[in-house]
Amino acid sequence: MLPVKLDRPLACLDIEATGISPKADRIIDIAIVRILPDKSRATHEFRVNPQMAIPPEATAIHGIGDSDVADSPPFSAVARGVFSLLNNADLAGYNLLRFDVPMLVEEFARCGIDFDPDARRTIDVQRIFHRRVPRDLSAALSYYCGELHLDAHGALADVEATIRVLEGQFARYGDLPTDMDELHEYCNPRDPSWVDRTGRLRWTNNQVTLNFGRAKGTPLRELVEKDSGFVKWILRSDFPRDTKKIVEDALKGIWPHPPAATPAQDQE
């Protein structure tokens, strides 16, 4: 039994896709297990036609080929149903924040649905695992549960394995928080100098500056004024949606409010 104290549903999910790029690739399989505060569970699985060829290297990982999705609906046909299962729920998954959530954000956006990850708490089982014993999901299942993950990279098998690993982590680590707010903070430590969720943009002396590439350390305001081509390249590239929204707003003269001074800022 999962010992987390739930005050609303927890949607445990896993996605299989045509690749790993949220912008270029598409979802082909999504499994969601909703755990309610009374710990009852409901399982949902959606097979999706990505409306593009599935690369052989992707099929080699999850075993889903073009013929397997030929008669499946596109994501747009199931988007509202998927959203209803995730709406007003917290999220859990394995490598959730780097893969599943960005894929969902992009897929929902293409359907005109605003899916805001920051509006919910998230548990990333991989982050707990990597903070304790860095490995992959199959190794996690073996380490915490003494089981072999024989159906790895099937969406439903992976999400069920994720739940078993999470239960095993609570059984092993007595100091793991069971309060959702505390567990969210444990899984998602965020540098206070970051402007966006992934730290591509950061605060330096109360200015938004780039934290990557050749323009690292350059104020975004300076780039908007002197190098609009580079700014537009950011908008065309495969950056997270929240990063691009900040850049889009900057081009319109809309800027986020700086936070209170952080130690990182004080040193610069």
N, C-alpha and C positions, 0 to 999 in steps of 0.2 A: 504494500500500500504506500502510495506517494505521501510523504509527511508534510508537504508544503501546505501552509494555511491559505486556502484560496478564498478570496472574497468576490471573485467573478470567474467565469469559465477560463480554463487554460487550454489553448489550441496548440497541440503538438503537431508539427507538420514536417513534411519532407517533400522535396521536388526533384524530379528528373527532367532534364532539358536537352536541347540539341547541342548545347555547349555551355560555357561558363560566362559568356558576356551578356549582362542584363539588357544591353541595348540591341545587340545583334541576334541573340539566340532567343528561343521560345520554349515555354513549358510544354512537356508532353505527358507528364504524369504528376499528380499531386495527391497526397494522402494527408488527411487531417483526423486526428483523434481528439475530440473535445472532452476534457475532464471537468466535470462540474464541481462546485464547492462541496457537494455531498459525496464526491469521489466516484460517482457513476460516470460511465464513458459511452460515447457514441462514435462510431467509425465511419468515415466518408472517404471515398476515393474517386478521382476524376481522371479518366484517360482523355487526352486532348490531341487533336490534330494540329500540329504547329504550322501547317500551311507552308512548309518548306521541307526540303530533303533533310533527313536525319543523317549527319555524317557517320561513316562507318566507325570512326574512333569513339563516337559517343555511344553507338549501339554496342560496341565491344565492352563498355563499362556497365550499362544498365540493361542490355539485352532487348531493347525496344527498337524495332526497325520500322521502316515506312509502312509495310503491310499491316503492322500491328495497330497503327493509328488511322488507317485509310478510311474507316467508317466512323471514326470518333468526331465529336463536334469540335469546332474551334474554341479557343479560350473565351472569346466574346460571348459564346452561348452559355457558358457555365460561370462567367465572371460574377454575376449577381449572387448566385448560389454560394460560391466560394467566399465572397465578401461577407455574406450574412453569417457564415460560420466563424469568421475572424473578427467581425465587428463586435465591439464591447467585450473582447476577450484579450487576455494576455497571451503571449506567444512562447513556445518552447521548440527547440530543435537542435540539430547537430550542425555546426557551422552555419547557423541560421542567419547571423548578421552580415556575413560576407557573401553568402550565395542566395539562400532562399528568399530573404526579405528584399534585397535589391531586384531579384527576378520578379517578385510579386508587384513591387512598386511600378516597374516598367510595364508589365502586362496590364495591370489595372489602369494605368495612365492611358494606354492605347485604347482602352474601352471607355474613357471619360470618367473613371472612378478614382477619386482621391483617397489613396490608402496611405495613412500617416503612421509610420512605425513609432514615432515619438509619442503618439497618443496612447501607447500601451507599454506595459513592462515586458521584458523579454528574458528568457533563460536560455543561454547558449550552452548546451551540455559539453560541447567541445572545449569551451573556455574553462569550464570547471576541470575537465579532464586534463587539459594542457597545463593548467596551473598546478596540477598534482602529478600527473604522469603523462608526458607528451607522447601520443600515439594516434591511430585512426579509430574509426567506429568499431571495426571488427576486433581490434586489440582491446578497446574499451569494454566490449561485451565479454571478451574472454577474461579480462583482468577483474572486472567488478562482479560478473555473474557466473563465470566458469562455463560459458557457453560458446559454441562456434557459430559464427554468423554465416550460415550456409547460403542465404539468399540475399547477400549484400547487393546494394544498389537497386533493389526493388523498392519503390517508394513506401508501400505499406510495411514491408519487412523492416526497412530502415527506421521508420518512425516508431514501430513497436520496439525495435532494439534500442532506440534512443530513450524511450520511457523506462525500459528495464535497466539501462545504464544509469539513468537519473535516480531510480530507486536504489540501485546498488551504491551509488555515490553517497546518498543519505545514510545508508546502512553502515558504510565504511567511515565517513567523516562526521563525527558527532558535533563538530563545531560549525557545520554548514548551516547557514541561516534558513529558517523555514518561513519567515515572513517574506511576502512577495516583494515588497519595497527593498528590503535588505538584500534579497537574492538578486534582484534586478541590478542593484549597485555592484554586487560582487561580480556579476557576469559582464557588466558594462562600465568598467572604470573609465572615466572620460577626463582627458586633460583639460583643465579649465581655460587654457589658452586657445583651444580649438573653437573656430567659428561654426564649422559644419560637423557632422557626426563622425567623419573619418579623418579629420585633421588635414585635409588638403589646403584648407585656409585656416589661418591662425591670427590671433590678436598680437600685435607688436606695437607697444606705445599707443594703444587704443586705435590702431589702424588695422584694417583687414589686409593681411599680406599672404602671398603665395607660399606654400610649404612643400613645393615639389618642382622638379625640372630646372631648366635654365633660368627661370625667373624667380627661383626660390629666394624669399626675403624681400621681394619687391612689393611695395604697396599696390593693392588692386586699383586704387584710385589713380595711381601713376600710369598703370597699364591701360586703363580706360581712356586716359587723356592722350597717351603717346604711342600705344601699341594696340589699337583696337583689333588688328588682325589676329594677334595672339589670344585676345579675349574671345573672339569669335571662334577660334580653333577649340578653345575649352568647351564652348557650347555645342560644337559639332562632335566632340570626342566622347568616349565612353566613361564619363565621370558620373558619380552618384547624382541623383536628381536634386537633392537638397543643395549640393555644391553649385550646380548649374543655376538653380533658382537664385542664389545669392549673387552670382555673376550677372544673370539677366537683370536683376533689380539694380545692380550697380550701373549698368549701361543706361538705366532710366533715371539715375540719380537717387535711387532709394538705397539707404545703407542701414545695416543692423546696428542696434545700440550696443556700444562696448560694455563689457561687464566690469565689475570692480577689478582693480589691479590684482594681477596674479604674480607669484614669485618669478615665473618665467619672463613676464613682461618687465618686472622691476630690474632684471639683470641686463636688459638690453637698452 
